[in-house]
Amino acid sequence: MSDPELVAFLRWALPRLGLRWPGYRKVRARVRKKLNERLRELGLPDIAAYQDCLVAHPQEWAVLDELCRISISRFHRDRDIFDHLRRVVLPGLAERASERGAEAVRCWSAGCASGEEPYTLRFLWERELPAERGRVPLRVVATDVDERLLERAREGRYPASSLKELPRELLQTAFVRDGEQFRLRDELRAGVEFHRQDILEVMPAGPFDLVLCRNLAITYFDEEGQREVLRGIDERLVAGGYLVVGAHESLPVGVSGLVSCPTRPELWQKHADG
Ligand SMILES: C[S@@+](CC[C@H](N)C(=O)[O-])C[C@H]1O[C@@H](n2cnc3c(N)ncnc32)[C@H](O)[C@@H]1O
């Protein structure tokens, strides 16, 4: 299918799935590949025939919804924000938790893909905050709608391409080579629990001190979906807790309860009296 045909199709279909076209602009080649496979499976000649198929067989929308999921992730993705979490946010959360005698600092990685994001948090905590480590543990709940990705996450084995943003020392101390792949050390896999959840239907109970919801709701969901997810996150964040969104994401106007941190636009804090 030509690019204009693909774009016209996505502009027609995405809003019907509660998704937004601008989020897909850069990743549309991935969707095209999956759409072409689906056309072959169904024996359809072109995207116009697939559009007719969606109209005639509404159950096909669920298949398309799955085809439109983008699962790109990497360890330490957008390293500036992880540096800031390591230097400022995590030590602050550790201190607050130990002052109030909390059992753990609690985090939620929403749309965790194959575990790259929650495991990054884990090893920053274990390897980079030695003083806090003895005081209070970090617990991470990681959720994603795609069970296949979660299986890979539980396994903890990754190709080199997933690790390219990691500083060398972290790569060497956190992973062991396993053939062509790298396996995360067992002690760093502990403390992360993975659950299959569609964020538009169910969210973990909370409360959380830190939530990462990056490159999911704000990039791909329409405004109603974004607001629904942000409401759920706000309800689960403790007063003074943090939300991290993607490096190129900004919250829709009028979201109350969360204040942007002046030096880090992707970091939001819930009102201390929230
Ligand atoms: C682009 S990846 C982002 C991964 C990671 N947060 C990051 O920024 O590197 C988006 C993830 O969200 C998941 N996802 C998509 N729709 C979802 C939904 N409705 N509920 C939960 N997860 C979803 C996808 O399966 C995918 O793993």
The ligand as an SDF file (V2000), in Angstrom:
LIG
                    3D

 27 29  0  0  0  0  0  0  0  0999 V2000
    5.8370    2.4080   23.1190 C   0  0  0  0  0  0  0  0  0  0  0  0
    5.7540    1.2360   24.4310 S   0  0  0  0  0  0  0  0  0  0  0  0
    6.4410    2.2000   25.7560 C   0  0  0  0  0  0  0  0  0  0  0  0
    7.2500    1.3780   26.7350 C   0  0  0  0  0  0  0  0  0  0  0  0
    7.9050    2.1590   27.8670 C   0  0  0  0  0  0  0  0  0  0  0  0
    6.9030    2.7960   28.6930 N   0  0  0  0  0  0  0  0  0  0  0  0
    8.8740    3.1720   27.3090 C   0  0  0  0  0  0  0  0  0  0  0  0
    8.5510    4.3700   27.2980 O   0  0  0  0  0  0  0  0  0  0  0  0
    9.9620    2.7920   26.8890 O   0  0  0  0  0  0  0  0  0  0  0  0
    3.9900    1.2470   24.8180 C   0  0  0  0  0  0  0  0  0  0  0  0
    3.5560    0.0370   25.6130 C   0  0  0  0  0  0  0  0  0  0  0  0
    2.1960    0.2340   26.0280 O   0  0  0  0  0  0  0  0  0  0  0  0
    1.4970   -0.9860   25.8890 C   0  0  0  0  0  0  0  0  0  0  0  0
    0.0550   -0.6870   25.7430 N   0  0  0  0  0  0  0  0  0  0  0  0
   -0.6080   -0.2670   24.6340 C   0  0  0  0  0  0  0  0  0  0  0  0
   -1.9110   -0.1170   24.9080 N   0  0  0  0  0  0  0  0  0  0  0  0
   -2.0810   -0.4520   26.2200 C   0  0  0  0  0  0  0  0  0  0  0  0
   -3.2090   -0.4990   27.0750 C   0  0  0  0  0  0  0  0  0  0  0  0
   -4.4210   -0.1680   26.6450 N   0  0  0  0  0  0  0  0  0  0  0  0
   -3.0180   -0.8770   28.3630 N   0  0  0  0  0  0  0  0  0  0  0  0
   -1.7800   -1.2100   28.8160 C   0  0  0  0  0  0  0  0  0  0  0  0
   -0.6710   -1.1960   28.0380 N   0  0  0  0  0  0  0  0  0  0  0  0
   -0.8200   -0.8130   26.7610 C   0  0  0  0  0  0  0  0  0  0  0  0
    2.1050   -1.6410   24.6570 C   0  0  0  0  0  0  0  0  0  0  0  0
    1.8960   -3.0430   24.6610 O   0  0  0  0  0  0  0  0  0  0  0  0
    3.5720   -1.2470   24.7980 C   0  0  0  0  0  0  0  0  0  0  0  0
    4.3010   -2.2190   25.4840 O   0  0  0  0  0  0  0  0  0  0  0  0
  1  2  1  0
  2  3  1  0
  2 10  1  0
  3  4  1  0
  4  5  1  0
  5  6  1  0
  5  7  1  0
  7  8  2  0
  7  9  1  0
 10 11  1  0
 11 12  1  0
 11 26  1  0
 12 13  1  0
 13 14  1  0
 13 24  1  0
 14 15  1  0
 14 23  1  0
 15 16  2  0
 16 17  1  0
 17 18  1  0
 17 23  2  0
 18 19  1  0
 18 20  2  0
 20 21  1  0
 21 22  2  0
 22 23  1  0
 24 25  1  0
 24 26  1  0
 26 27  1  0
M  CHG  2   2   1   9  -1
M  END
$$$$
